[in-house]
Every structure is written in structure tokens, then in C-alpha cells.
Amino acid sequence: MPKGYIIGHITVTDPEAYKEYVEKDTPILKGLGAKFIIRGGQCEVPEGKVHERHVVLEFDSYEAALQAYNDPEYQEVAKIRRATADSTIIVVEGHDDH
């Protein structure tokens, strides 16, 4: 079964307040099965325009990724991100080449 991913492209507009989002979202998403593959870090944009920060979370399936994103507890915490950053969040199914 293909894995599922949540991909976030984020530009933080209020770094101090955004810290609360990171502190609260991590245990919720890990509890919902997320494995953090990318979370910030150095990046280079050779083409196009993108946000400043990138996050990739892996889940056992596309359905699990959707359920995590739509989880009411996560959505409550996501309000902090929406108030402290501009972001694009994508839920995508991985490729199963087995």
C-alpha cells in the first residue's frame, strides 16, 4: 500500500507565536502516526517562488494522512499556524513500486 504524506510550505510571520504551534502539533501528529521526514532545514530554490520553510510528514497510507490533517485536535492547533504563518498544505499519496 502506498504511503501518505502531508507536505507543508510555510512562511512564518510571527516566529515567537509560531513556536506554540510547533510545540503543540508535534505530539498530536506523532500520536496520529506521523513520521517527520523534513522539518525546516537548509534549502535552495533553483526555480520558482516558494515559502521559506518546508515540512514533510509520512503516514502509513493516504487515508491516514487525510485523517491526521482533519483530526479535530490537530485542526484546533492549526489555527495557531494560520494566525502566525502563510502556508500551503498538501496531502498526497506516495508511489508504491512494489
Biopython code that builds the backbone (N, CA, C, O; Angstrom):
import numpy as np
from Bio.PDB.StructureBuilder import StructureBuilder

atoms = [
    (1, "MET", "N", (0.847, -1.180, 0.000)),
    (1, "MET", "CA", (0.000, 0.000, 0.000)),
    (1, "MET", "C", (0.891, 1.241, 0.000)),
    (1, "MET", "O", (1.846, 1.309, 0.774)),
    (2, "PRO", "N", (0.599, 2.214, -0.846)),
    (2, "PRO", "CA", (1.395, 3.450, -0.881)),
    (2, "PRO", "C", (1.276, 4.229, 0.423)),
    (2, "PRO", "O", (0.230, 4.233, 1.073)),
    (3, "LYS", "N", (2.353, 4.876, 0.782)),
    (3, "LYS", "CA", (2.369, 5.756, 1.953)),
    (3, "LYS", "C", (1.582, 7.025, 1.635)),
    (3, "LYS", "O", (1.325, 7.330, 0.471)),
    (4, "GLY", "N", (1.208, 7.753, 2.666)),
    (4, "GLY", "CA", (0.574, 9.054, 2.507)),
    (4, "GLY", "C", (1.477, 10.111, 3.117)),
    (4, "GLY", "O", (2.223, 9.834, 4.056)),
    (5, "TYR", "N", (1.408, 11.315, 2.584)),
    (5, "TYR", "CA", (2.277, 12.398, 3.045)),
    (5, "TYR", "C", (1.488, 13.680, 3.226)),
    (5, "TYR", "O", (0.567, 13.976, 2.465)),
    (6, "ILE", "N", (1.862, 14.428, 4.237)),
    (6, "ILE", "CA", (1.417, 15.808, 4.369)),
    (6, "ILE", "C", (2.652, 16.653, 4.090)),
    (6, "ILE", "O", (3.690, 16.481, 4.729)),
    (7, "ILE", "N", (2.536, 17.562, 3.138)),
    (7, "ILE", "CA", (3.632, 18.444, 2.767)),
    (7, "ILE", "C", (3.202, 19.873, 3.092)),
    (7, "ILE", "O", (2.151, 20.331, 2.642)),
    (8, "GLY", "N", (4.000, 20.553, 3.854)),
    (8, "GLY", "CA", (3.703, 21.935, 4.213)),
    (8, "GLY", "C", (4.786, 22.867, 3.707)),
    (8, "GLY", "O", (5.977, 22.621, 3.900)),
    (9, "HIS", "N", (4.365, 23.928, 3.064)),
    (9, "HIS", "CA", (5.266, 25.009, 2.649)),
    (9, "HIS", "C", (4.817, 26.230, 3.438)),
    (9, "HIS", "O", (3.671, 26.663, 3.321)),
    (10, "ILE", "N", (5.714, 26.782, 4.235)),
    (10, "ILE", "CA", (5.309, 27.754, 5.249)),
    (10, "ILE", "C", (6.267, 28.945, 5.290)),
    (10, "ILE", "O", (7.486, 28.781, 5.228)),
    (11, "THR", "N", (5.703, 30.126, 5.393)),
    (11, "THR", "CA", (6.479, 31.326, 5.689)),
    (11, "THR", "C", (5.949, 31.866, 7.006)),
    (11, "THR", "O", (4.816, 32.342, 7.083)),
    (12, "VAL", "N", (6.768, 31.788, 8.032)),
    (12, "VAL", "CA", (6.374, 32.222, 9.376)),
    (12, "VAL", "C", (6.370, 33.744, 9.426)),
    (12, "VAL", "O", (7.346, 34.389, 9.044)),
    (13, "THR", "N", (5.265, 34.310, 9.898)),
    (13, "THR", "CA", (5.141, 35.762, 10.005)),
    (13, "THR", "C", (5.294, 36.259, 11.446)),
    (13, "THR", "O", (5.548, 37.443, 11.669)),
    (14, "ASP", "N", (5.140, 35.360, 12.421)),
    (14, "ASP", "CA", (5.285, 35.704, 13.834)),
    (14, "ASP", "C", (6.057, 34.563, 14.513)),
    (14, "ASP", "O", (5.449, 33.668, 15.099)),
    (15, "PRO", "N", (7.391, 34.595, 14.435)),
    (15, "PRO", "CA", (8.197, 33.471, 14.931)),
    (15, "PRO", "C", (7.961, 33.106, 16.394)),
    (15, "PRO", "O", (7.931, 31.921, 16.725)),
    (16, "GLU", "N", (7.797, 34.071, 17.264)),
    (16, "GLU", "CA", (7.586, 33.761, 18.677)),
    (16, "GLU", "C", (6.279, 33.009, 18.889)),
    (16, "GLU", "O", (6.249, 32.006, 19.602)),
    (17, "ALA", "N", (5.218, 33.476, 18.286)),
    (17, "ALA", "CA", (3.916, 32.824, 18.444)),
    (17, "ALA", "C", (3.873, 31.480, 17.720)),
    (17, "ALA", "O", (3.165, 30.574, 18.160)),
    (18, "TYR", "N", (4.608, 31.332, 16.626)),
    (18, "TYR", "CA", (4.626, 30.089, 15.853)),
    (18, "TYR", "C", (5.215, 28.936, 16.670)),
    (18, "TYR", "O", (4.860, 27.777, 16.451)),
    (19, "LYS", "N", (6.104, 29.246, 17.602)),
    (19, "LYS", "CA", (6.718, 28.212, 18.442)),
    (19, "LYS", "C", (5.652, 27.394, 19.169)),
    (19, "LYS", "O", (5.811, 26.188, 19.360)),
    (20, "GLU", "N", (4.573, 28.050, 19.569)),
    (20, "GLU", "CA", (3.490, 27.339, 20.257)),
    (20, "GLU", "C", (2.883, 26.279, 19.340)),
    (20, "GLU", "O", (2.561, 25.179, 19.789)),
    (21, "TYR", "N", (2.729, 26.603, 18.067)),
    (21, "TYR", "CA", (2.193, 25.642, 17.101)),
    (21, "TYR", "C", (3.097, 24.411, 17.024)),
    (21, "TYR", "O", (2.609, 23.283, 17.089)),
    (22, "VAL", "N", (4.396, 24.617, 16.887)),
    (22, "VAL", "CA", (5.339, 23.501, 16.770)),
    (22, "VAL", "C", (5.301, 22.640, 18.032)),
    (22, "VAL", "O", (5.311, 21.412, 17.948)),
    (23, "GLU", "N", (5.256, 23.279, 19.196)),
    (23, "GLU", "CA", (5.214, 22.537, 20.462)),
    (23, "GLU", "C", (3.952, 21.695, 20.582)),
    (23, "GLU", "O", (3.996, 20.585, 21.114)),
    (24, "LYS", "N", (2.838, 22.206, 20.096)),
    (24, "LYS", "CA", (1.561, 21.503, 20.249)),
    (24, "LYS", "C", (1.270, 20.521, 19.114)),
    (24, "LYS", "O", (0.663, 19.476, 19.351)),
    (25, "ASP", "N", (1.689, 20.834, 17.895)),
    (25, "ASP", "CA", (1.333, 19.946, 16.783)),
    (25, "ASP", "C", (2.143, 18.659, 16.785)),
    (25, "ASP", "O", (1.652, 17.618, 16.350)),
    (26, "THR", "N", (3.386, 18.719, 17.271)),
    (26, "THR", "CA", (4.271, 17.555, 17.204)),
    (26, "THR", "C", (3.694, 16.330, 17.922)),
    (26, "THR", "O", (3.594, 15.270, 17.303)),
    (27, "PRO", "N", (3.316, 16.428, 19.184)),
    (27, "PRO", "CA", (2.794, 15.224, 19.843)),
    (27, "PRO", "C", (1.467, 14.742, 19.241)),
    (27, "PRO", "O", (1.195, 13.542, 19.209)),
    (28, "ILE", "N", (0.654, 15.674, 18.770)),
    (28, "ILE", "CA", (-0.621, 15.277, 18.159)),
    (28, "ILE", "C", (-0.353, 14.479, 16.891)),
    (28, "ILE", "O", (-0.878, 13.378, 16.723)),
    (29, "LEU", "N", (0.459, 15.028, 16.002)),
    (29, "LEU", "CA", (0.710, 14.361, 14.721)),
    (29, "LEU", "C", (1.467, 13.055, 14.899)),
    (29, "LEU", "O", (1.165, 12.078, 14.214)),
    (30, "LYS", "N", (2.441, 13.009, 15.799)),
    (30, "LYS", "CA", (3.136, 11.752, 16.061)),
    (30, "LYS", "C", (2.171, 10.712, 16.611)),
    (30, "LYS", "O", (2.258, 9.535, 16.260)),
    (31, "GLY", "N", (1.259, 11.136, 17.463)),
    (31, "GLY", "CA", (0.250, 10.235, 18.005)),
    (31, "GLY", "C", (-0.698, 9.698, 16.946)),
    (31, "GLY", "O", (-1.303, 8.640, 17.120)),
    (32, "LEU", "N", (-0.823, 10.434, 15.845)),
    (32, "LEU", "CA", (-1.670, 10.013, 14.727)),
    (32, "LEU", "C", (-0.876, 9.236, 13.673)),
    (32, "LEU", "O", (-1.390, 8.938, 12.594)),
    (33, "GLY", "N", (0.375, 8.914, 13.992)),
    (33, "GLY", "CA", (1.180, 8.072, 13.109)),
    (33, "GLY", "C", (2.170, 8.787, 12.220)),
    (33, "GLY", "O", (2.774, 8.158, 11.351)),
    (34, "ALA", "N", (2.356, 10.085, 12.407)),
    (34, "ALA", "CA", (3.272, 10.842, 11.540)),
    (34, "ALA", "C", (4.721, 10.520, 11.851)),
    (34, "ALA", "O", (5.116, 10.365, 13.007)),
    (35, "LYS", "N", (5.494, 10.424, 10.792)),
    (35, "LYS", "CA", (6.949, 10.362, 10.889)),
    (35, "LYS", "C", (7.459, 11.616, 10.193)),
    (35, "LYS", "O", (7.234, 11.800, 8.996)),
    (36, "PHE", "N", (8.149, 12.482, 10.941)),
    (36, "PHE", "CA", (8.661, 13.716, 10.358)),
    (36, "PHE", "C", (9.876, 13.389, 9.493)),
    (36, "PHE", "O", (10.905, 12.948, 10.005)),
    (37, "ILE", "N", (9.758, 13.604, 8.190)),
    (37, "ILE", "CA", (10.834, 13.338, 7.245)),
    (37, "ILE", "C", (11.665, 14.601, 7.039)),
    (37, "ILE", "O", (12.894, 14.546, 7.036)),
    (38, "ILE", "N", (11.000, 15.725, 6.869)),
    (38, "ILE", "CA", (11.645, 17.030, 6.699)),
    (38, "ILE", "C", (10.927, 18.000, 7.617)),
    (38, "ILE", "O", (9.699, 18.009, 7.697)),
    (39, "ARG", "N", (11.707, 18.814, 8.305)),
    (39, "ARG", "CA", (11.097, 19.845, 9.161)),
    (39, "ARG", "C", (12.041, 21.027, 9.209)),
    (39, "ARG", "O", (12.949, 21.085, 10.039)),
    (40, "GLY", "N", (11.812, 21.975, 8.301)),
    (40, "GLY", "CA", (12.707, 23.121, 8.227)),
    (40, "GLY", "C", (14.013, 22.711, 7.567)),
    (40, "GLY", "O", (14.020, 21.910, 6.633)),
    (41, "GLY", "N", (15.087, 23.248, 8.042)),
    (41, "GLY", "CA", (16.394, 22.901, 7.499)),
    (41, "GLY", "C", (16.768, 23.753, 6.299)),
    (41, "GLY", "O", (15.961, 24.511, 5.761)),
    (42, "GLN", "N", (17.994, 23.600, 5.911)),
    (42, "GLN", "CA", (18.544, 24.364, 4.787)),
    (42, "GLN", "C", (17.874, 23.944, 3.485)),
    (42, "GLN", "O", (17.606, 22.763, 3.265)),
    (43, "CYS", "N", (17.609, 24.914, 2.634)),
    (43, "CYS", "CA", (17.066, 24.595, 1.310)),
    (43, "CYS", "C", (17.514, 25.653, 0.312)),
    (43, "CYS", "O", (17.940, 26.746, 0.685)),
    (44, "GLU", "N", (17.410, 25.312, -0.930)),
    (44, "GLU", "CA", (17.728, 26.212, -2.030)),
    (44, "GLU", "C", (16.606, 26.087, -3.045)),
    (44, "GLU", "O", (16.096, 24.990, -3.272)),
    (45, "VAL", "N", (16.222, 27.181, -3.649)),
    (45, "VAL", "CA", (15.150, 27.188, -4.632)),
    (45, "VAL", "C", (15.748, 27.572, -5.981)),
    (45, "VAL", "O", (15.869, 28.758, -6.286)),
    (46, "PRO", "N", (16.128, 26.577, -6.797)),
    (46, "PRO", "CA", (16.733, 26.902, -8.082)),
    (46, "PRO", "C", (15.735, 27.424, -9.117)),
    (46, "PRO", "O", (16.132, 28.050, -10.100)),
    (47, "GLU", "N", (14.444, 27.170, -8.901)),
    (47, "GLU", "CA", (13.413, 27.668, -9.825)),
    (47, "GLU", "C", (12.151, 27.996, -9.064)),
    (47, "GLU", "O", (11.804, 27.302, -8.107)),
    (48, "GLY", "N", (11.462, 29.038, -9.472)),
    (48, "GLY", "CA", (10.153, 29.366, -8.931)),
    (48, "GLY", "C", (10.194, 30.080, -7.597)),
    (48, "GLY", "O", (11.258, 30.381, -7.054)),
    (49, "LYS", "N", (9.002, 30.342, -7.087)),
    (49, "LYS", "CA", (8.837, 31.024, -5.806)),
    (49, "LYS", "C", (8.175, 30.052, -4.835)),
    (49, "LYS", "O", (7.211, 29.370, -5.181)),
    (50, "VAL", "N", (8.696, 30.002, -3.636)),
    (50, "VAL", "CA", (8.141, 29.107, -2.625)),
    (50, "VAL", "C", (8.186, 29.776, -1.261)),
    (50, "VAL", "O", (8.778, 30.842, -1.090)),
    (51, "HIS", "N", (7.556, 29.135, -0.305)),
    (51, "HIS", "CA", (7.641, 29.584, 1.079)),
    (51, "HIS", "C", (9.034, 29.296, 1.626)),
    (51, "HIS", "O", (9.832, 28.620, 0.977)),
    (52, "GLU", "N", (9.323, 29.807, 2.811)),
    (52, "GLU", "CA", (10.659, 29.716, 3.395)),
    (52, "GLU", "C", (10.929, 28.407, 4.134)),
    (52, "GLU", "O", (12.084, 28.003, 4.267)),
    (53, "ARG", "N", (9.897, 27.751, 4.609)),
    (53, "ARG", "CA", (10.064, 26.557, 5.452)),
    (53, "ARG", "C", (9.292, 25.406, 4.817)),
    (53, "ARG", "O", (8.228, 25.608, 4.233)),
    (54, "HIS", "N", (9.839, 24.198, 4.936)),
    (54, "HIS", "CA", (9.208, 23.037, 4.317)),
    (54, "HIS", "C", (9.140, 21.898, 5.321)),
    (54, "HIS", "O", (10.083, 21.658, 6.076)),
    (55, "VAL", "N", (8.015, 21.203, 5.318)),
    (55, "VAL", "CA", (7.789, 20.097, 6.237)),
    (55, "VAL", "C", (7.182, 18.947, 5.440)),
    (55, "VAL", "O", (6.270, 19.149, 4.639)),
    (56, "VAL", "N", (7.699, 17.733, 5.669)),
    (56, "VAL", "CA", (7.126, 16.537, 5.053)),
    (56, "VAL", "C", (6.906, 15.522, 6.160)),
    (56, "VAL", "O", (7.833, 15.170, 6.891)),
    (57, "LEU", "N", (5.664, 15.055, 6.276)),
    (57, "LEU", "CA", (5.307, 14.033, 7.250)),
    (57, "LEU", "C", (4.854, 12.792, 6.493)),
    (57, "LEU", "O", (4.089, 12.889, 5.534)),
    (58, "GLU", "N", (5.321, 11.639, 6.921)),
    (58, "GLU", "CA", (4.953, 10.384, 6.282)),
    (58, "GLU", "C", (3.973, 9.618, 7.162)),
    (58, "GLU", "O", (4.114, 9.583, 8.384)),
    (59, "PHE", "N", (2.982, 9.009, 6.528)),
    (59, "PHE", "CA", (1.991, 8.181, 7.205)),
    (59, "PHE", "C", (1.920, 6.828, 6.509)),
    (59, "PHE", "O", (2.404, 6.681, 5.386)),
    (60, "ASP", "N", (1.326, 5.852, 7.161)),
    (60, "ASP", "CA", (1.221, 4.511, 6.590)),
    (60, "ASP", "C", (0.387, 4.464, 5.317)),
    (60, "ASP", "O", (0.561, 3.568, 4.491)),
    (61, "SER", "N", (-0.527, 5.438, 5.155)),
    (61, "SER", "CA", (-1.383, 5.449, 3.968)),
    (61, "SER", "C", (-1.884, 6.868, 3.698)),
    (61, "SER", "O", (-1.793, 7.751, 4.551)),
    (62, "TYR", "N", (-2.408, 7.059, 2.504)),
    (62, "TYR", "CA", (-3.024, 8.340, 2.127)),
    (62, "TYR", "C", (-4.197, 8.642, 3.059)),
    (62, "TYR", "O", (-4.373, 9.774, 3.511)),
    (63, "GLU", "N", (-4.995, 7.607, 3.337)),
    (63, "GLU", "CA", (-6.154, 7.789, 4.214)),
    (63, "GLU", "C", (-5.722, 8.232, 5.608)),
    (63, "GLU", "O", (-6.368, 9.084, 6.219)),
    (64, "ALA", "N", (-4.627, 7.655, 6.114)),
    (64, "ALA", "CA", (-4.121, 8.040, 7.441)),
    (64, "ALA", "C", (-3.655, 9.496, 7.446)),
    (64, "ALA", "O", (-3.863, 10.214, 8.424)),
    (65, "ALA", "N", (-3.028, 9.926, 6.357)),
    (65, "ALA", "CA", (-2.584, 11.322, 6.259)),
    (65, "ALA", "C", (-3.784, 12.264, 6.252)),
    (65, "ALA", "O", (-3.775, 13.287, 6.937)),
    (66, "LEU", "N", (-4.814, 11.925, 5.485)),
    (66, "LEU", "CA", (-6.030, 12.755, 5.454)),
    (66, "LEU", "C", (-6.698, 12.805, 6.823)),
    (66, "LEU", "O", (-7.125, 13.868, 7.273)),
    (67, "GLN", "N", (-6.788, 11.649, 7.484)),
    (67, "GLN", "CA", (-7.410, 11.606, 8.812)),
    (67, "GLN", "C", (-6.634, 12.463, 9.802)),
    (67, "GLN", "O", (-7.232, 13.156, 10.625)),
    (68, "ALA", "N", (-5.303, 12.421, 9.729)),
    (68, "ALA", "CA", (-4.489, 13.231, 10.638)),
    (68, "ALA", "C", (-4.732, 14.715, 10.388)),
    (68, "ALA", "O", (-4.931, 15.484, 11.329)),
    (69, "TYR", "N", (-4.716, 15.115, 9.120)),
    (69, "TYR", "CA", (-4.946, 16.531, 8.809)),
    (69, "TYR", "C", (-6.322, 16.979, 9.307)),
    (69, "TYR", "O", (-6.459, 18.078, 9.844)),
    (70, "ASN", "N", (-7.320, 16.147, 9.136)),
    (70, "ASN", "CA", (-8.691, 16.505, 9.501)),
    (70, "ASN", "C", (-9.024, 16.247, 10.969)),
    (70, "ASN", "O", (-10.131, 16.556, 11.408)),
    (71, "ASP", "N", (-8.101, 15.696, 11.722)),
    (71, "ASP", "CA", (-8.332, 15.399, 13.127)),
    (71, "ASP", "C", (-8.732, 16.677, 13.874)),
    (71, "ASP", "O", (-8.053, 17.695, 13.745)),
    (72, "PRO", "N", (-9.812, 16.641, 14.644)),
    (72, "PRO", "CA", (-10.277, 17.854, 15.335)),
    (72, "PRO", "C", (-9.235, 18.474, 16.273)),
    (72, "PRO", "O", (-9.135, 19.698, 16.358)),
    (73, "GLU", "N", (-8.469, 17.650, 16.968)),
    (73, "GLU", "CA", (-7.453, 18.194, 17.880)),
    (73, "GLU", "C", (-6.365, 18.910, 17.075)),
    (73, "GLU", "O", (-5.914, 19.989, 17.461)),
    (74, "TYR", "N", (-5.941, 18.304, 15.949)),
    (74, "TYR", "CA", (-4.941, 18.964, 15.110)),
    (74, "TYR", "C", (-5.514, 20.249, 14.517)),
    (74, "TYR", "O", (-4.829, 21.271, 14.494)),
    (75, "GLN", "N", (-6.743, 20.215, 14.044)),
    (75, "GLN", "CA", (-7.334, 21.407, 13.433)),
    (75, "GLN", "C", (-7.434, 22.564, 14.421)),
    (75, "GLN", "O", (-7.326, 23.725, 14.028)),
    (76, "GLU", "N", (-7.637, 22.256, 15.689)),
    (76, "GLU", "CA", (-7.662, 23.310, 16.705)),
    (76, "GLU", "C", (-6.280, 23.968, 16.812)),
    (76, "GLU", "O", (-6.182, 25.193, 16.890)),
    (77, "VAL", "N", (-5.222, 23.165, 16.816)),
    (77, "VAL", "CA", (-3.854, 23.682, 16.889)),
    (77, "VAL", "C", (-3.470, 24.382, 15.582)),
    (77, "VAL", "O", (-2.712, 25.351, 15.601)),
    (78, "ALA", "N", (-3.984, 23.901, 14.456)),
    (78, "ALA", "CA", (-3.672, 24.509, 13.152)),
    (78, "ALA", "C", (-4.108, 25.974, 13.100)),
    (78, "ALA", "O", (-3.579, 26.754, 12.308)),
    (79, "LYS", "N", (-5.060, 26.342, 13.933)),
    (79, "LYS", "CA", (-5.482, 27.749, 13.988)),
    (79, "LYS", "C", (-4.302, 28.650, 14.374)),
    (79, "LYS", "O", (-4.216, 29.793, 13.926)),
    (80, "ILE", "N", (-3.399, 28.129, 15.206)),
    (80, "ILE", "CA", (-2.215, 28.897, 15.595)),
    (80, "ILE", "C", (-1.335, 29.121, 14.364)),
    (80, "ILE", "O", (-0.857, 30.231, 14.131)),
    (81, "ARG", "N", (-1.123, 28.054, 13.572)),
    (81, "ARG", "CA", (-0.309, 28.198, 12.356)),
    (81, "ARG", "C", (-0.934, 29.199, 11.413)),
    (81, "ARG", "O", (-0.237, 30.045, 10.853)),
    (82, "ARG", "N", (-2.226, 29.115, 11.231)),
    (82, "ARG", "CA", (-2.906, 30.023, 10.302)),
    (82, "ARG", "C", (-2.784, 31.480, 10.744)),
    (82, "ARG", "O", (-2.774, 32.385, 9.910)),
    (83, "ALA", "N", (-2.691, 31.703, 12.053)),
    (83, "ALA", "CA", (-2.581, 33.070, 12.572)),
    (83, "ALA", "C", (-1.147, 33.584, 12.589)),
    (83, "ALA", "O", (-0.925, 34.791, 12.688)),
    (84, "THR", "N", (-0.166, 32.677, 12.492)),
    (84, "THR", "CA", (1.236, 33.081, 12.655)),
    (84, "THR", "C", (2.106, 32.812, 11.436)),
    (84, "THR", "O", (3.314, 33.047, 11.463)),
    (85, "ALA", "N", (1.477, 32.311, 10.346)),
    (85, "ALA", "CA", (2.248, 31.976, 9.153)),
    (85, "ALA", "C", (1.343, 31.938, 7.935)),
    (85, "ALA", "O", (0.133, 31.738, 8.043)),
    (86, "ASP", "N", (1.954, 32.134, 6.774)),
    (86, "ASP", "CA", (1.279, 31.879, 5.498)),
    (86, "ASP", "C", (1.709, 30.482, 5.091)),
    (86, "ASP", "O", (2.898, 30.164, 5.134)),
    (87, "SER", "N", (0.755, 29.640, 4.694)),
    (87, "SER", "CA", (1.154, 28.272, 4.396)),
    (87, "SER", "C", (0.304, 27.649, 3.300)),
    (87, "SER", "O", (-0.836, 28.042, 3.053)),
    (88, "THR", "N", (0.908, 26.667, 2.661)),
    (88, "THR", "CA", (0.229, 25.783, 1.722)),
    (88, "THR", "C", (0.424, 24.376, 2.269)),
    (88, "THR", "O", (1.554, 23.956, 2.514)),
    (89, "ILE", "N", (-0.664, 23.651, 2.460)),
    (89, "ILE", "CA", (-0.603, 22.294, 2.989)),
    (89, "ILE", "C", (-1.175, 21.357, 1.924)),
    (89, "ILE", "O", (-2.257, 21.595, 1.388)),
    (90, "ILE", "N", (-0.439, 20.300, 1.631)),
    (90, "ILE", "CA", (-0.838, 19.347, 0.601)),
    (90, "ILE", "C", (-0.859, 17.966, 1.206)),
    (90, "ILE", "O", (0.072, 17.594, 1.921)),
    (91, "VAL", "N", (-1.900, 17.193, 0.939)),
    (91, "VAL", "CA", (-1.931, 15.781, 1.319)),
    (91, "VAL", "C", (-1.820, 15.002, 0.026)),
    (91, "VAL", "O", (-2.596, 15.214, -0.906)),
    (92, "VAL", "N", (-0.844, 14.089, -0.028)),
    (92, "VAL", "CA", (-0.561, 13.401, -1.293)),
    (92, "VAL", "C", (-0.288, 11.920, -1.031)),
    (92, "VAL", "O", (0.254, 11.541, 0.007)),
    (93, "GLU", "N", (-0.672, 11.109, -1.988)),
    (93, "GLU", "CA", (-0.377, 9.686, -1.940)),
    (93, "GLU", "C", (0.985, 9.423, -2.566)),
    (93, "GLU", "O", (1.300, 9.955, -3.630)),
    (94, "GLY", "N", (1.783, 8.609, -1.909)),
    (94, "GLY", "CA", (3.096, 8.245, -2.439)),
    (94, "GLY", "C", (2.966, 7.219, -3.543)),
    (94, "GLY", "O", (1.865, 6.789, -3.887)),
    (95, "HIS", "N", (4.083, 6.838, -4.083)),
    (95, "HIS", "CA", (4.130, 5.857, -5.163)),
    (95, "HIS", "C", (4.508, 4.499, -4.583)),
    (95, "HIS", "O", (5.499, 4.380, -3.862)),
    (96, "ASP", "N", (3.727, 3.493, -4.896)),
    (96, "ASP", "CA", (4.019, 2.134, -4.425)),
    (96, "ASP", "C", (4.576, 1.359, -5.607)),
    (96, "ASP", "O", (3.833, 0.940, -6.494)),
    (97, "ASP", "N", (5.888, 1.172, -5.611)),
    (97, "ASP", "CA", (6.508, 0.493, -6.754)),
    (97, "ASP", "C", (6.846, -0.966, -6.454)),
    (97, "ASP", "O", (7.703, -1.554, -7.114)),
    (98, "HIS", "N", (6.177, -1.547, -5.467)),
    (98, "HIS", "CA", (6.442, -2.963, -5.134)),
    (98, "HIS", "C", (5.580, -3.869, -5.964)),
    (98, "HIS", "O", (5.660, -5.090, -5.828)),
]
sb = StructureBuilder()
sb.init_structure("model")
sb.init_model(0)
sb.init_chain("A")
sb.init_seg("    ")
for serial, (resi, resn, name, xyz) in enumerate(atoms, 1):
    if name == "N":
        sb.init_residue(resn, " ", resi, " ")
    sb.init_atom(name, np.array(xyz, "f"), 0.0, 1.0, " ", f" {name:<3s}", serial, name[0])
structure = sb.get_structure()
